[in-house]
Amino acid sequence: MNPTLAFVIAHFHEEGKVATDLFNLVQYLSKLTKKIVFVSTGITDTEIIRLSPFAKVIQRENIGYDFWSYKVGIDALGDKSKLKRLVLLNSSFITLNPHLLMSQFLASVGEPLVKGLTISNQHERHIQSYLVSFENNSLINSPAFIDWWAKMEPISDKYEVVSHYELGMSNWFAKHGIPLLAAYEPTYEDLLIAMARAIGNRQVLISDVKEKIIRLNLDLARELNPSHYLWDSIFNNFNILKIDLLKNNPTDQRLESLNKLDASMHALIKEAIG
């Protein structure tokens, strides 16, 4: 057990259920630390009983989206003076191998920084908040960290949440001199693949091309959502899938390779996406 490690999990399900993949993840995390707070906006009593041996479960009013759940969970942790790492995650992704995910994501970095599984430059550079870690005791107990969460108010408009909190959190800590780091760093090949997919789906247009040789600025690929455009590379490294990708596939990704997964993984995916 690691007493310097804590997790806060933000959960939402229309029927108050906890998907098996998420339950398995909580069970795995409980082997790493006792400091786990599971905050839900509509969990059933049955699921609370099922989770209670592994986490402190809090049921709250459905306002403020995941960031308000994060705040509620952080407050519920109480004394954070000895924490060296605080991890926030939500129920927007499927975890098919908790050990692979956490062994990669929890790799030691030492210095004070904010680490996400992925960073996107869509709109502006920011950590994607479905999985993010605050690293180092000095950061967790810093005025920047304390003020960020203390000044937060519940916002129930999705686009305002993205602007104020998804983008705002990265801006806040960067302005306070805290580096932002991604556990998944795409290679140039990955960026080229992302760009090719966006061009192929007509979501990035190349107009007025008169030459046979086209130069592509791969920095433009960093503006694409990596959890969609590079979903397979992220899956190969961490065995996670975003639920929005599977249910809605808003960027028209080809997902046929998922058919090769074994039956147990298919069952977890089917349950998670309803």
Buried (B, 14 or more C-beta within 10 A) or exposed (E): EEEEBBBBBBBBBEEBBBBBBBBBBBBBBBEBBBBBBBBBBBBBEEBBEBBEEBBBBBBBEEEBBBBBBBBBBBBEBEEBEEBBBBBBBBBBBBBBBBEBBBEBBBEEBEEBBBBBBBBBBBEEBBBBBBBBBBBBBEBBEBEBBEEBEEEBEBBEEEEEBBEBBBBBBBBBBBEBEBEBBBBBEBEEEBBBBBBBBBBEEEEBEEEEEEEEEEEBEBEBBBBBBBBBBBBBBBBEBBBBBBBBBBEEBEBEBEEEEBEEBEEEBEEBBEEBBE
